[in-house]
Amino acid sequence: MHSLANSRRYDQVAESEMLTQIARGLAGSGSDLPTSLDILVKGAVTLLGAEGAIAARVSDGSFRVEAAAGSLGPMIGFHAPVAGSLAAEALSLEQCVTLNGASSDPRVEAHFLGAFDPRQLAVAPMMVQNEPRGFLLAMNTPAEEFTPADGALLQRLADHGAIAVRNAELFQRAEQGAREAMALAEVVRQVNQSLELERVVTLMARHGAQLLGARGARLAMLDNDRLLTSAVFGDATDTVGSSVELGGVLAGEAIRRRQSVRTTDLRGYGDQWVRTGRGATLGEGRANGIAAPLLVGGRAIGALTVFGNEARDFTEHDEALLLALGNHAAIAIENARLYRAAAHTARHASILASTARSLAFHPDAASVYEALATLVRDSLVADGFSVVVVDPDTRQVQLGHTAGVGAGLVKVTWEQFWETPGGKVVATGEPNYASRAEDVVAGIREDAARELRASDVRSLALLPLVGEGRPRGLLTLRFATRRRFEEHERQLLEDFATQVALGLRNAQLMEADVMAREREKTLTEAMHQTEKLAAVGELVAGVAHELNNPLTGISAFAQLLLDEKLTEEQIESVRTIKRESDRAVAVIRDLLLFARKSGPRQVTVDLNTVARQTLRLRAYALQSAGIDVRTELDPALPPIAGDDQKLQQVLLNLVVNAEYAMHHSAVRRLIVRTSRRTVAALNGQAPSAADRRVREVVVIEVADTGTGMASDVTKHVFEPFFTTKPAGVGTGLGLSVSYGIIQTHGGTIDVRSTPGTGTTFVITLPTPLASVSTSSRVVPTPSSSSGTYAE
């Protein structure tokens, strides 16, 4: 068919009919943009009789040929800047521009049309609401020129094309939006079906890349000032668990801005990626990327990065889409974290509760180790364990127990223990977690290191056992599989070690208590016997004195009668009276000798040691009663001469009385204090005026915060059979016996008491003939500490 422009045989009616057909074709193509543009270029060739035509779309200062017809068919896919081209003029003027004699015009080359022998060109802009959508170009007409009528006709065709392009773009956007919404909904559905953190992050990385048509993706979680890779997909070169500095990667910029960011060249960042397949190298292809922060309540917890879209660069729409995905990812990850934390907390609490129940009431260490073996195997899923017991005072160590995998490895020479990793754990109180068992070989013997490497042990946890703020030992857990020892697991193991230390300490206290009870029972029986003897002595002495006086009178009067003039029969009777009364006096004298209290044995006594021993005897009872025992013992206290057993009897009696006095007190505190003093006289003996020297005495005080006593009570406390305790509880002899013991040692015992506040007993004892110059008197500085009975 000959063209209207060439032969002018078609009238305006025919042109209108053809435009109408083209418009119908464009309307029928709907969202099929390639079909719409193909209709346009074919219509341009037909209406203008041109040799060829192209339809191009414009974006970001460039154009891309989307459709071509006639001789310009090879131009499909060509793209170049708009600037300097004939299309730029047409778009600027918003009307068709024709150029006859185009072969010499420099603007032609901007379209790279030189190879097609351009002679005449007509370019019509495709505009919608003053916004350029592209242009329609026709080349070479048989009439040797494009007339204004041809330009008007091409412009009408371009106007139809602009509307078609806009409609197609709207259709495409709507369809793309629907697809993206469906894809996003599917992602959210899949993620919400799982509360496993690893699966959630893996899904997000994969769907992020697929949703944006990218070759790879990585999801990284924020860890202080670093990003820890949690999941990768596609061309990412990272490994899960690796970390990078926050400031060097695109994800770090997204976190800093709290919004999505994109780039056309990731090589300006520290992000690493590589195209896979056919031996491609780093950076080949489009190195574009986009990153979105993972935000929870405005707080960044990580970022999702996708990269390598080969078809196009990322757009603002992609940023919004990835940010929406990132928001869903952040919520899903936080939920998974919370679920995992709740699961860890529940497991943590369950294991600790089970441990507390299992280790609470074992009477000895052997039964503790037996229960511990079950807990380690079933609750901690460890394959072996060892316990090393440490004496905090002497730093001596001994192997308490070893079992399971690696039990034979525990062959450390204990003299070298403190130089090993385990010894350092005990000394510092800091655990040592070795995901790789070979990491702890430093500091152990070479033969032991070789055995460890050759064993089935893959991971180790060295945990200090600490009780009452002091090192008590080392718990070593051995695993036959590799363990990462994440934070929640470390917290569990450390709390478990605390329970183990408490269980072992309780077993030690119970063992010590059994021994202390036996010793206390023996001592109590001895004290009761002593009290009985003392009571009998007091009674005998009293009765003897009461009987001695009348018997002496009888003997004297009998002697007087013998001087009188009596018959032989009377003399014999008086002599009998005298003989029997004398015999009764002798018997009474023997009773007095028997009842007389013997003097104390003379040995060197360290009152500080006596105090410690006495408190140890009552340690369990005092602890059970909730009494805070404090000692303030003068480290420079001089020894005294005396009977250590009787002095211990006195202290024990005072401690037991104090314990009873604090039974109903809100504050229960017992203080045992020793000190030394200088005095000018002792027991009324003044020092010689010649040397002007003074005597030194030692003082021991026992103070409680009990109910206290009134003054009318305190003046009777040292009397035999006087007691403030109810019937059947006390004998009233303890303090009177104590008073006698202190007196036999040449000392004094006194009491100070305030009702509702407490009572203090003060014992003063002389040092053996020691004296100090008044010019060099020493005032000691007591040491103090708190605990059950710790100094």
C-alpha positions in Angstrom: 0.0 0.0 0.0 1.3 3.4 -0.9 1.7 5.8 2.0 -0.5 8.8 2.3 2.6 11.0 2.8 4.2 9.8 -0.4 1.4 9.8 -2.9 -1.1 11.9 -1.0 -3.9 9.7 -2.4 -5.3 9.1 1.0 -7.5 11.9 2.4 -7.9 12.9 6.0 -10.8 10.4 6.4 -8.5 7.5 5.6 -5.9 8.8 8.1 -8.5 9.1 10.8 -9.7 5.6 10.1 -6.1 4.2 10.3 -5.4 6.2 13.6 -8.7 4.8 14.9 -7.5 1.3 14.1 -4.2 1.9 15.7 -5.9 3.4 18.8 -8.1 0.3 19.1 -5.1 -1.9 18.8 -3.3 0.0 21.5 -6.3 -0.2 23.8 -6.6 -3.9 23.1 -3.0 -4.6 24.1 -3.8 -3.6 27.7 -0.7 -4.1 29.9 1.3 -5.7 27.1 3.7 -2.8 26.6 5.9 -4.5 23.9 2.8 -5.2 21.8 1.7 -1.5 22.2 5.0 -0.2 21.2 5.2 -2.6 18.2 1.8 -1.3 17.0 3.2 2.3 17.3 6.3 1.7 15.1 4.4 -0.2 12.5 1.8 2.4 12.4 4.5 5.1 11.9 6.0 3.2 9.0 2.5 2.7 7.4 1.1 6.3 8.0 4.3 8.1 6.9 5.6 5.6 4.4 8.9 5.7 6.3 11.7 3.2 5.8 11.9 2.5 9.5 10.7 3.7 12.9 11.7 3.2 16.6 9.9 3.7 19.9 12.1 4.4 22.9 11.3 4.9 26.6 13.1 7.6 28.6 14.3 7.3 32.2 17.0 9.1 34.3 18.4 11.1 31.3 18.7 8.0 29.0 16.6 6.3 26.4 16.2 2.7 25.5 14.8 1.4 22.2 11.9 -0.9 23.1 10.4 -1.5 19.6 11.6 -1.0 16.0 10.2 -1.6 12.5 11.5 -1.5 8.9 15.2 -0.9 8.4 15.6 0.2 12.0 14.7 -3.3 13.3 18.3 -3.9 14.6 18.0 -0.9 17.0 15.9 -2.9 19.5 17.7 -2.8 22.9 19.9 0.2 22.0 20.3 2.7 24.8 22.2 6.0 25.1 22.0 9.4 26.8 19.2 11.7 25.7 21.4 14.8 25.8 22.5 16.2 22.4 20.1 14.2 20.4 17.1 15.2 18.3 14.9 13.6 20.8 16.2 16.0 23.5 14.9 18.9 21.4 11.6 17.3 20.8 11.1 16.5 24.5 12.1 20.0 25.4 9.7 21.6 22.9 7.0 19.0 23.7 6.2 18.7 20.0 7.4 16.9 16.9 10.7 18.0 15.4 11.5 17.1 11.7 14.9 17.2 10.1 15.3 17.0 6.3 18.9 16.6 5.2 19.8 14.7 8.3 22.9 13.1 7.0 25.0 16.2 7.9 23.4 17.0 11.2 25.5 16.1 14.3 22.4 15.3 16.4 21.8 12.3 14.2 24.9 10.6 15.5 23.6 10.9 19.0 21.1 8.3 18.0 23.8 6.2 16.4 21.8 6.1 13.2 24.7 6.8 10.9 24.8 3.1 9.8 21.3 3.3 8.5 21.8 6.2 6.0 19.5 8.7 7.6 18.2 11.4 5.2 15.1 12.7 6.8 14.1 12.3 10.5 10.9 13.1 12.4 10.9 12.7 16.2 7.6 13.1 18.2 7.8 13.1 22.1 5.5 10.9 24.1 4.2 13.1 27.0 1.7 12.5 29.7 0.8 15.5 31.9 4.0 17.2 30.8 6.0 14.2 31.9 8.2 12.6 29.2 7.5 8.8 28.7 9.6 8.4 25.6 9.6 9.3 21.9 8.6 8.0 18.5 11.1 8.4 15.6 10.5 7.8 11.8 13.4 7.8 9.3 13.5 8.5 5.5 10.4 9.2 3.5 10.0 8.6 -0.3 8.8 12.2 -0.6 12.4 13.3 0.3 11.1 15.4 3.2 8.8 15.2 6.2 6.2 18.0 5.9 4.5 19.7 8.9 1.5 17.5 8.2 3.7 14.4 8.6 5.0 15.8 11.8 1.5 16.5 13.1 0.4 13.0 12.1 3.4 11.4 13.9 2.7 13.5 16.9 -0.9 12.3 17.0 0.4 8.8 16.8 2.9 9.5 19.6 0.1 11.0 21.8 -1.8 7.7 21.4 1.4 5.9 22.2 2.0 8.0 25.4 -1.4 7.1 26.7 -0.8 3.4 25.9 2.6 3.5 27.5 1.2 5.1 30.7 -1.7 2.6 30.9 0.7 -0.3 30.3 3.0 1.0 33.0 0.1 1.4 35.4 -1.1 -2.1 34.6 2.4 -3.5 35.1 2.9 -1.6 38.3 -0.5 -2.9 39.6 0.4 -6.4 38.6 3.9 -6.1 40.0 2.4 -4.7 43.2 0.0 -7.6 43.4 2.7 -10.1 42.8 5.0 -8.4 45.4 2.2 -8.3 47.9 1.4 -11.9 47.4 5.1 -12.8 47.6 5.5 -10.7 50.7 2.4 -12.3 52.2 3.8 -15.7 51.4 7.1 -14.9 53.0 5.4 -13.6 56.2 3.2 -16.8 56.2 6.2 -19.1 56.0 8.2 -17.1 58.6 5.3 -17.0 61.0 5.0 -20.7 60.9 8.4 -21.1 62.4 9.9 -19.9 65.7 13.3 -21.5 64.9 15.7 -18.6 64.6 18.0 -20.3 62.1 15.1 -21.1 59.8 13.7 -17.6 60.0 16.9 -15.8 59.0 17.5 -18.3 56.2 14.1 -17.7 54.8 14.5 -14.0 54.9 17.9 -14.1 53.1 16.5 -16.3 50.3 13.2 -14.4 49.8 15.0 -11.1 49.9 17.1 -12.1 46.9 14.2 -13.7 45.0 11.8 -10.8 45.6 14.2 -8.2 44.1 15.7 -10.4 41.4 19.1 -10.4 43.0 21.9 -13.0 42.7 22.7 -13.1 46.4 21.8 -11.9 49.9 23.0 -11.9 53.5 21.3 -11.3 56.8 23.5 -10.0 59.6 22.7 -9.4 63.2 24.1 -6.4 65.1 26.7 -7.4 67.7 28.0 -4.2 69.4 30.0 -2.4 66.7 30.1 -5.4 64.4 27.8 -7.3 62.1 27.6 -11.1 62.7 26.5 -13.0 59.6 23.4 -15.2 60.4 22.3 -16.4 57.0 23.5 -16.2 53.3 22.0 -17.0 49.9 23.3 -17.2 46.4 26.5 -15.5 45.5 27.4 -14.4 49.0 30.9 -15.4 50.0 30.4 -15.0 53.8 30.2 -17.9 56.1 27.6 -18.1 58.9 29.2 -16.8 62.1 31.7 -14.5 60.4 31.7 -10.9 61.4 32.7 -7.5 59.8 33.1 -4.0 61.1 29.9 -2.0 61.0 31.4 1.0 59.3 32.8 -0.7 56.2 29.7 -2.4 54.6 26.5 -1.2 53.0 24.4 -2.7 55.8 26.2 -0.5 58.3 25.2 2.6 56.4 21.5 1.3 56.4 21.7 0.8 60.2 23.2 4.2 60.7 20.6 6.0 58.6 17.7 3.8 59.9 16.5 3.4 56.3 17.1 1.5 53.1 20.2 2.5 51.0 21.3 1.4 47.5 24.4 1.6 45.4 25.3 0.8 41.8 28.8 -0.3 42.8 29.3 -2.4 45.9 33.0 -2.5 45.3 33.2 0.8 47.1 32.2 -1.0 50.3 33.7 -4.0 52.2 30.9 -6.3 51.0 32.3 -9.5 49.4 30.4 -11.3 46.7 31.2 -13.4 43.6 29.2 -14.6 40.7 29.0 -18.3 40.5 29.1 -20.6 37.4 31.3 -20.7 34.3 34.4 -19.5 36.2 33.2 -15.9 36.8 35.4 -13.8 38.9 34.8 -11.3 41.7 33.0 -8.2 40.5 31.9 -9.6 37.1 28.4 -8.5 36.2 26.4 -5.8 38.0 27.9 -5.1 41.4 24.8 -3.2 42.5 23.3 -3.7 46.0 20.6 -2.6 48.4 20.4 -2.9 52.2 17.6 -2.4 54.7 17.9 -2.2 58.4 16.0 -4.6 60.7 14.2 -2.3 63.1 12.2 -3.3 66.3 10.6 -0.3 68.0 13.1 2.0 66.3 16.0 -0.1 67.5 18.3 -1.7 64.9 19.0 -5.4 65.5 20.6 -6.1 62.1 20.3 -5.6 58.4 19.4 -7.5 55.2 21.5 -6.9 52.1 20.8 -8.1 48.5 23.1 -7.6 45.5 23.7 -8.5 41.9 20.6 -7.6 39.9 21.8 -8.3 36.3 18.7 -6.8 34.6 18.6 -3.4 36.1 19.8 -1.2 39.0 17.8 -1.1 42.1 15.1 1.7 42.5 13.3 3.6 45.3 10.5 1.1 44.9 13.0 -1.7 45.6 14.1 0.2 48.7 10.6 0.4 50.0 9.9 -3.3 49.3 13.1 -4.4 51.0 12.4 -2.2 54.0 8.9 -3.7 54.3 10.5 -7.2 54.2 13.1 -6.1 56.7 10.4 -4.9 59.1 8.6 -8.3 58.9 12.0 -10.0 59.3 12.9 -7.9 62.4 9.6 -8.8 64.1 9.9 -12.5 63.2 13.6 -12.6 64.4 12.7 -10.9 67.7 9.8 -13.3 68.2 12.1 -16.2 67.5 14.7 -14.7 69.9 12.1 -14.3 72.6 10.8 -17.8 72.1 14.4 -19.2 72.3 15.2 -17.1 75.4 12.0 -18.3 77.1 12.9 -21.9 76.2 16.4 -21.4 77.5 15.1 -19.8 80.7 12.6 -22.6 81.3 15.3 -25.2 80.7 17.7 -23.2 82.9 15.2 -23.1 85.7 14.2 -26.7 85.4 17.8 -27.9 85.5 18.8 -25.8 88.4 15.7 -26.9 90.4 16.5 -30.5 89.7 20.1 -29.9 90.7 19.1 -28.2 93.9 16.8 -31.1 94.8 19.4 -33.7 93.9 22.3 -32.2 95.8 20.5 -30.6 98.8 20.6 -33.3 101.5 23.4 -35.7 100.8 25.3 -36.6 104.0 28.7 -37.0 102.4 30.7 -36.1 99.2 30.5 -39.6 97.8 26.7 -39.4 97.5 27.0 -35.9 96.0 29.3 -37.2 93.2 26.9 -40.1 92.5 24.0 -37.6 92.0 26.2 -35.3 90.1 27.0 -38.0 87.5 23.4 -38.4 86.7 22.8 -34.6 86.4 25.8 -34.1 84.2 24.8 -36.9 81.9 21.0 -36.2 81.7 20.6 -32.5 82.2 23.8 -31.0 80.7 24.4 -33.8 78.1 28.0 -33.9 79.0 30.0 -37.1 78.4 32.4 -36.8 81.4 33.3 -34.7 84.4 35.8 -34.2 87.1 35.8 -32.4 90.5 39.0 -31.1 92.1 38.6 -30.0 95.7 40.7 -27.1 97.0 41.5 -26.1 100.5 41.2 -22.3 100.5 43.6 -21.8 103.4 46.5 -24.2 102.5 45.8 -24.1 98.7 46.3 -27.9 98.7 44.2 -29.8 96.1 42.9 -33.3 95.7 40.9 -35.1 93.1 37.4 -35.6 94.4 35.9 -37.5 91.6 36.3 -38.2 87.8 34.1 -40.2 85.5 33.0 -40.6 81.9 34.8 -39.6 78.7 38.3 -38.4 79.4 38.3 -39.6 83.0 41.8 -41.1 82.6 43.1 -37.7 81.5 43.1 -36.3 85.0 46.7 -37.0 85.9 47.8 -33.5 86.8 50.7 -33.3 89.3 49.0 -31.3 92.1 52.2 -29.4 92.9 51.8 -27.9 89.4 48.1 -27.5 89.5 48.1 -23.8 90.0 50.0 -23.3 86.7 47.5 -25.3 84.6 44.4 -23.8 83.0 42.2 -25.3 85.7 44.4 -23.8 88.5 44.1 -20.4 86.9 40.3 -20.8 86.7 40.2 -21.5 90.5 42.6 -18.7 91.3 40.8 -16.0 89.2 37.2 -17.3 89.6 36.8 -16.9 85.8 35.5 -19.9 83.8 37.3 -21.1 80.7 35.3 -22.4 77.8 37.2 -24.3 75.1 35.0 -25.1 72.0 38.1 -26.9 70.8 39.7 -29.1 73.5 43.2 -28.5 72.2 42.9 -24.8 73.1 43.6 -25.7 76.8 46.8 -27.8 76.2 49.0 -24.8 77.1 50.1 -25.1 80.7 49.8 -28.9 81.0 52.4 -31.6 80.6 53.3 -32.6 77.1 52.3 -36.2 77.6 48.9 -35.1 79.0 48.5 -32.7 76.0 49.1 -35.6 73.6 46.6 -37.8 75.5 44.0 -35.0 75.3 44.5 -34.6 71.5 44.2 -38.3 71.0 41.1 -38.6 73.2 37.4 -38.4 72.4 37.1 -35.1 74.2 36.1 -32.3 71.7 35.1 -29.4 74.0 35.7 -28.5 77.6 34.2 -26.3 80.2 36.4 -25.4 83.3 34.2 -23.9 86.0 35.3 -22.6 89.4 33.5 -23.9 92.5 33.1 -21.0 94.8 31.5 -21.1 98.3 31.1 -18.3 100.8 33.1 -16.1 98.6 36.1 -18.4 98.6 37.5 -20.9 96.1 36.4 -24.4 96.9 37.4 -26.4 93.7 37.1 -26.9 90.0 34.4 -28.6 88.0 35.5 -29.8 84.5 32.8 -30.9 82.0 33.9 -32.8 79.0 32.0 -33.2 75.7 32.5 -35.7 72.9 30.9 -33.4 70.4 31.9 -29.8 69.5 30.1 -27.2 71.7 29.8 -23.5 70.9 29.1 -22.5 74.5 26.7 -19.6 73.7 25.9 -17.1 76.3 22.7 -18.8 77.6 24.7 -22.1 78.0 27.5 -20.4 79.8 25.1 -18.8 82.3 23.5 -22.2 82.9 26.9 -24.0 83.4 28.1 -21.3 85.8 24.8 -21.4 87.8 25.1 -25.2 87.8 28.6 -25.0 89.2 27.3 -22.7 92.0 24.8 -25.4 92.9 27.5 -28.0 92.9 29.7 -26.0 95.1 26.8 -25.5 97.5 26.0 -29.2 97.5 29.6 -30.2 98.3 29.9 -27.5 101.0 26.7 -28.8 102.6 28.0 -32.3 102.5 31.2 -31.2 104.1 29.3 -29.3 106.8 27.1 -32.3 107.5 30.1 -34.6 107.8 31.7 -32.0 110.1 28.5 -31.7 112.0 28.3 -35.4 112.7 31.9 -35.3 114.1 31.1 -32.1 116.0 28.0 -33.6 117.5 29.9 -36.6 118.6 32.6 -34.4 120.2 29.9 -32.1 121.6 28.1 -35.1 123.1 31.3 -36.3 124.8 32.1 -32.8 126.1 28.5 -32.3 127.3 28.6 -35.6 129.2 31.8 -34.5 130.8 30.4 -31.1 131.7 27.3 -32.7 133.2 29.5 -35.0 135.2 31.6 -32.0 136.3 28.5 -30.1 137.2 27.2 -33.1 139.2 30.5 -33.4 141.0 30.6 -29.7 141.6 27.0 -29.8 143.0 27.9 -32.8 145.2 31.0 -31.0 146.4 29.0 -27.9 147.3 26.5 -30.0 149.2 29.2 -32.1 151.0 31.1 -29.0 151.9 28.0 -27.4 153.3 26.9 -30.4 155.3 30.4 -31.0 156.5 30.7 -27.5 157.8 27.3 -27.8 159.5 28.3 -31.1 161.1 31.8 -30.2 162.0 30.9 -27.5 164.5 28.7 -29.6 166.7 31.0 -32.6 166.5 33.9 -30.4 167.5 31.8 -29.2 170.5 31.0 -32.7 171.5 34.7 -33.7 171.3 35.7 -30.7 173.4 33.0 -31.3 176.1 34.0 -35.0 176.2 37.6 -33.9 176.8 36.4 -31.7 179.6 34.5 -34.5 181.2 37.6 -36.7 181.2 39.2 -34.1 183.6 36.3 -34.6 186.1 36.2 -37.2 188.8 34.2 -40.0 187.2 33.8 -43.6 187.8 35.6 -46.1 185.6 32.3 -46.9 183.9 31.6 -43.2 183.2 35.2 -42.6 182.1 34.8 -45.4 179.5 31.6 -43.9 178.3 33.1 -40.4 177.9 36.1 -41.9 176.1 33.7 -43.6 173.7 32.0 -40.3 173.1 35.3 -38.6 172.5 36.6 -41.4 170.2 33.5 -41.6 168.1 33.2 -37.8 167.7 36.8 -37.6 166.6 36.2 -40.4 164.2 33.2 -38.5 162.7 35.4 -35.3 162.4 38.0 -37.4 160.5 35.3 -38.7 158.2 34.1 -35.1 157.5 37.7 -34.0 156.9 38.0 -36.8 154.3 34.8 -35.7 152.7 36.0 -32.1 152.5 39.3 -33.3 150.9 37.3 -35.3 148.4 35.0 -32.4 147.5 37.8 -29.9 147.3 38.3 -28.7 143.6 41.6 -29.5 142.2 43.8 -26.8 140.7 44.0 -26.4 136.9 46.7 -28.1 135.0 49.4 -25.8 133.8 50.0 -25.8 130.0 50.6 -23.0 127.5 47.2 -21.9 126.2 46.5 -19.8 123.1 43.1 -18.2 123.8 42.6 -17.4 120.1 42.9 -21.1 119.3 40.5 -22.1 122.1 38.0 -19.5 120.8 38.2 -20.9 117.3 37.9 -24.5 118.5 34.9 -23.7 120.7 33.1 -21.9 117.8 33.7 -24.7 115.5 32.1 -27.1 118.0 28.9 -25.0 117.8 29.2 -24.0 114.2 26.2 -26.0 112.9 23.9 -25.1 115.7 24.8 -21.4 115.4 24.3 -21.5 111.6 21.0 -23.3 112.0 19.8 -20.7 114.5 20.6 -17.9 111.9 23.3 -16.3 114.2 25.9 -14.1 112.6 29.2 -15.0 114.3 32.0 -12.5 114.2 35.4 -12.8 115.7 37.8 -10.0 116.6 40.9 -11.9 117.7 44.1 -10.0 118.5 46.7 -11.7 116.3 49.4 -10.6 118.8 47.7 -12.0 121.8 50.3 -13.5 124.2 49.8 -17.1 125.6 48.8 -17.8 129.1 49.4 -20.7 131.5 46.3 -22.7 132.4 44.0 -25.7 131.7 42.9 -25.4 128.1 40.1 -27.9 128.5 38.5 -26.1 131.5 38.8 -22.7 129.7 37.1 -24.2 126.6 34.4 -25.5 129.0 33.9 -21.9 130.2 33.7 -20.5 126.6 31.4 -23.2 125.4 29.1 -22.6 128.3 29.0 -18.8 127.5 28.4 -19.5 123.8 25.5 -21.9 124.5 24.0 -19.4 126.9 24.3 -16.6 124.3 22.7 -18.9 121.7 19.7 -19.5 124.0 19.4 -15.8 124.8 19.1 -14.8 121.1 16.4 -17.4 120.4 13.7 -14.8 120.0 15.8 -11.8 118.9 15.3 -10.1 115.6 19.0 -9.4 115.2 21.2 -12.4 116.1 24.9 -11.5 116.4 27.5 -13.2 118.5 30.9 -11.5 118.9 33.9 -13.2 120.4 36.7 -10.7 121.0 40.2 -11.1 122.5 42.6 -8.3 123.5 45.4 -7.4 125.9 45.6 -4.7 128.5 48.1 -3.5 131.1 47.1 -3.0 134.7 48.7 -1.5 137.7 47.7 -4.3 140.0 46.2 -7.7 139.7 44.3 -9.4 142.6 45.3 -6.6 144.9 49.1 -7.0 144.3 50.7 -3.6 143.5 53.8 -3.5 141.4 57.1 -2.6 142.9 57.6 1.1 143.2 61.3 0.5 142.4 60.9 -0.6 138.8 57.6 1.2 138.0 56.5 -1.7 135.8 53.0 -3.0 135.2 51.5 -6.4 134.6 49.8 -7.4 131.2 46.6 -9.4 131.1 44.5 -10.9 128.3 40.8 -10.3 128.0 38.2 -12.4 126.2 34.7 -11.1 125.7 31.6 -13.0 124.6 28.8 -10.5 123.5 25.3 -11.3 122.2 22.3 -9.4 121.0 19.9 -11.4 123.1 17.1 -10.4 125.5 19.6 -9.2 128.1 19.1 -9.1 131.9 18.1 -6.6 134.5 20.6 -5.6 137.2 18.8 -7.6 139.9 19.4 -10.7 137.8 23.0 -10.1 136.8 24.2 -10.0 140.5 23.0 -13.6 141.0 24.1 -15.3 137.7 27.2 -16.8 139.2 25.4 -18.4 142.2 24.9 -22.2 142.1 21.5 -23.3 140.9 20.4 -19.8 139.9 19.0 -19.8 136.3 16.7 -17.7 134.2 15.8 -20.8 132.0 12.5 -22.7 132.5 12.4 -25.9 134.6 14.0 -28.8 132.8 16.2 -26.6 130.5 19.0 -25.4 132.8 20.6 -26.6 136.0 21.9 -23.2 137.2 25.4 -24.7 137.6 27.1 -23.7 134.4 28.1 -20.1 135.3 29.0 -21.0 138.9 31.4 -23.7 137.6 32.8 -21.3 135.1 33.3 -18.7 137.8 35.3 -21.3 139.8 37.4 -22.3 136.8 38.4 -18.6 136.1 39.2 -18.0 139.8 41.5 -21.0 139.9 43.3 -19.4 136.9 43.8 -16.3 138.9 41.4 -14.3 136.8 38.1 -12.6 136.9 34.8 -13.0 135.1 32.2 -10.2 134.9 28.9 -9.5 133.2 27.4 -6.4 131.6 23.8 -6.6 130.4 21.0 -4.3 129.1 17.4 -5.7 128.8 16.4 -5.8 125.1 19.9 -5.1 123.9 22.2 -8.0 124.9 24.8 -9.3 127.3 28.6 -9.3 127.4 30.7 -11.6 129.6 34.3 -10.3 130.2 37.0 -12.7 131.3 40.4 -11.4 132.4 43.4 -13.7 132.8 47.0 -13.0 133.8 49.9 -13.7 131.5 52.7 -15.8 133.0 54.9 -13.3 135.0 55.0 -11.1 131.9 55.3 -7.3 132.3 55.7 -4.4 130.0 57.0 -0.9 130.4 54.4 1.8 130.9 56.3 3.8 128.2 55.8 1.1 125.6 52.2 0.1 126.0 50.7 -1.5 122.9 47.1 -1.0 122.0 46.2 -3.8 119.6 44.1 -3.4 116.5 41.5 -6.2 116.3 40.8 -8.0 113.0 37.2 -8.7 112.1 35.3 -10.8 109.7 31.9 -12.3 109.3 30.5 -15.7 108.5 29.4 -18.8 110.2 32.6 -19.2 112.2 35.2 -17.7 109.9 37.9 -15.5 111.3 
